[in-house]
Amino acid sequence: MQSSKPAEVIFSSDVKNMDEWARRTRIPLTTAEALGANYARAHRWLQSLRLQLLQEHNWADAPTDDHRILISMETSSIWRSSVGLPAGPKLKLQLPVHASSFFSPERRVQWQMVFHSDIFESVRKICAPVNDILCIIQCLLTGVVTLVFEENLPNGIHRTTRGLPPVSWINANEAMLIEIFGPTHFKALRKACSDTAMAYKLEVLPYRR
């Protein structure tokens, strides 16, 4: 009995997840203010990715009256019908102005709809700016957005959770990451991404009877 399904992107606003990943990566959790400041410093990078999506990947701005939203964009489904028309509703990408919005209980479903959508399920694999957004969030708020891969093996379900980006991505974006985090945090981040025991979590779950 061996089968697997594609990796899923999972959003969770449970601070306990962040605490667990902080212990695993040995990068201590800082204050909410410090997390917010790092996220604010990432705005310029996120906006540059927004421009890439606009100019190179057929995305469009989706104006919103919600002043709490930093980026609001949409694009057609990547899937096509037999006559070449989009096979599904438009995909909508939103990111908040403040990192604290990710932890607001009344907005949990909003962020689940973003991160659990086909944008991060499929589009990120063929669209570098979307993958960059995922990696940035993983660095800023480790444990909030993870990649989960499950494989059915004889002794149970092997669930592998990736909490950090590949170290190749970290090295490729060193300058921007140092600008956001500073050199000391960046070195700790690179070390964690280089160590599979820090960047990944493996669980073996029994089959439900």
Salt bridges, closest charged atoms under 4 A:
GLU8 OE1 - LYS5 NZ 3.88
ASP19 OD2 - ARG23 NH1 2.56
GLU20 OE2 - LYS201 NZ 3.07
ASP61 OD2 - ARG50 NH2 2.74
ASP66 OD1 - ARG68 NE 2.97
ASP66 OD2 - ARG107 NH2 3.95
GLU74 OE2 - LYS90 NZ 3.54
GLU150 OE1 - LYS5 NZ 3.79
GLU150 OE2 - ARG159 NE 2.79
GLU174 OE1 - ARG190 NH1 3.58
GLU179 OE2 - ARG44 NH2 2.60
